[in-house]
Every structure is written in structure tokens, then in C-alpha cells.
Amino acid sequence: MKLLDAIIFSVALALIVVGIHQTMVNGIGFSYSLFMFAVGLLFWFQLRRNQARESSESTTKKPLKSNKPFKKR
């Protein structure tokens, strides 16, 4: 996990905790924007993680050349 990914994930979790606190104190209407921003950050974190996984898989997995002919079943 890169530093930016850790920061995004940490801020998202912190916003969720603050949103829960604000929900208990003021109600869901005041904390709705905190939850939506946290969800947006979690989506961004997931997107970055999937892109990193795809790029690492594409560089590590290379097809092996085989001298055997392809057999149909």
C-alpha cells in the first residue's frame, strides 16, 4: 500500500467515525455530507487498488511459449 492509499483510507475511516458522532449528536441530516465524502474516498481507494493490482499482474504474468500443439477435447 502506497502512502497516498494509506492517507485516503485513513481519512475515509476518520470521516466515518466523525459522521457517526455527528449523527448521534445532531442527526443524520447534518452528517450526510460526511458519509458521502467518506464513501467517495473509499471508492477512490478501491479504484487505485484495483489499478495497481492490474498493472502488477500484467507485468508479472507473461504467457509461456509451449512447443506442444493445442489439443481439442
Summary of the structure (lengths in Angstrom):
residues: 73
radius of gyration: 21.4
end to end distance: 43.1
largest distance: 69.6
contacts: 151
relative contact order: 0.13
helix: 78%
strand: 0%
